[in-house]
Amino acid sequence: MVYRIWRSPYSSFGGTSAEFPDDRTDETYTAPEHYKDELLREIAANGFNGIWIHARFAHITHTDAFPESGVHAGEHLDRLSGLIERAERYGIKVFLYGQPLRSVPEADRRFWRNHAECAGQTEYLTEENAVTGVRRRYQTVALCSSVDAVKSFVEESAAQIAEKLPGLGGVILITATEFPGHCYQRRHKVNPTACYPLIECPRCREREPWEVAAELITLFRNGIRRHSADISVITWNWSWQEWLPAPCRPLLELLPRDVVVMADFEREGVIDLPERPGFEINEYSLLYPGPSESFQNTYHACRELGMNVMSKLQLGATHELGSVVSLPNMITIRKKASWHRTHPDAGYMGCWNFGNFFSANTCAFNWFLNHRASSGEETELRDFAEFYFQGCDSLLVYHAWRLFESAMRHLPFCIGPLYYGVQTYALAYTDIYRPGPLEGTYAGCSYLRTKERGDDLSPACEMHHHEFSLTELAGAYAKTAAIWNCGVSLLKAGLKGCDDKGELGNAVLCGMCWASTENAYRAYALRKEWSPEKIHEFRHIVNSELDVLTTALPYVENDVRQGFHGEAGYRMFDPELIRRKIKMLQRWREGA
């Protein structure tokens, strides 16, 4: 079966980085509350036949190897069984996504007193209290997979999952980066970096990291196969390139041939951008159509080995702008779908844990996937426009989409602004609009909840991924906003008199987010080197931001989805936050 996998925008992972999490906040426990029959029906109607749920396998199984784990395993399994049964009525399979192993906090004295021999690589995690905003760092210890008891746990837990959840569609395993799990999860054997120091575990440093990862995948697969030949075992190649160049063939060759490889569709792609030819893409992207050379090499290597492949992409929104309903770059959506149409054996997982609202993006991808190619881009896109927006002027809509694509080519696509930029929360961001020298409080990640945003935006332009200076960041967003808003004008004219299905408001808000982001970086640049004479330029920025906010507000009021970021689990901007910001800026302008 070729899987097309999606998920709810509102179902959350739970306490993923908590030192002592309540496992009854895990998604395996809470998901049935989000996946009501109405949503399952809607997912199927939108062309998907699978949903994925985050799992901590030690919480949903109770093994002899580690009897301390899985205190509420029976409750998790009962809830999952009910969801699997209901989803099946709509032709939807449930997939569990997780790491074969998760580390155990050093402070769990009871566990380590009983299993000291299983201790591996020590790592650190940061836990943030969502209410108080207080961050604390704690030590956690990997379960060393070079130890037989740990290997037994991996296989036994997988076997229990297959035995207790026979209707499960599959498991999706991630073995690099993410949370500490096995000893090489965040480590290199040679060539250390800031993010990947050298391995210290005395057992695992004698092994290759890809051997450790392949062994864990194989153990999990063997456990599943004890009870089921039908449950798919999917391994995601996210960040395997930290250990091996793509296609990571030494790792692939160690895997059983019935393991499905899910490969990143865009990562390590190269695109010619204005003023930046040969620019590398190293994240999910709706700017870059893909497939990357890395994906293609992985696809062909797997096919040579007799293994099936599926793609990992994001159809709704990405870190490029993750707090809107969608990024309507239909030019690249069509190209992504076109590759899948010509490779019908390759399924896909079309989302991460944000950007999961249905929109023209999701409809278009599956529409292009299921319709035969016609005479070219314009014809296909105009055909889709006439299908989706009945009665529209498809020529104007097409040219609006062309301008959106042109605008996104100016986005500063690198890890600094993607992970630490203001684009997701700019419309609600107030801390930067206080004239005077910076206070220096960290503003936080673009994709996580932060109680208070400070005014230090330096990670967006000064971290180790420093492809864009602060001046270039502001200029890039200015160009993006200007071109995008020209597209909005065409879209408004093209959709006049027909049901725009929220797409016009969504496009307006994308443009306003880009413009607000530009204003924030310009204000930050002024405050970095503040002097009293800069107050006049600061006033111009405030006036521009007020125009942006008054334009954005009615569209945010009319669509409760806007501003919501699934990974953060809340609305990063909403009507009340925007109104407060407007009042604050107006008060300053009147008093200045």
Order of alpha helices (4+ residues) and beta strands (2+ residues): beta-alpha-alpha-beta-alpha-alpha-beta-beta-alpha-beta-beta-alpha-beta-alpha-beta-alpha-beta-beta-beta-alpha-beta-alpha-beta-alpha-alpha-alpha-alpha-alpha-alpha-alpha-alpha-beta-beta-alpha
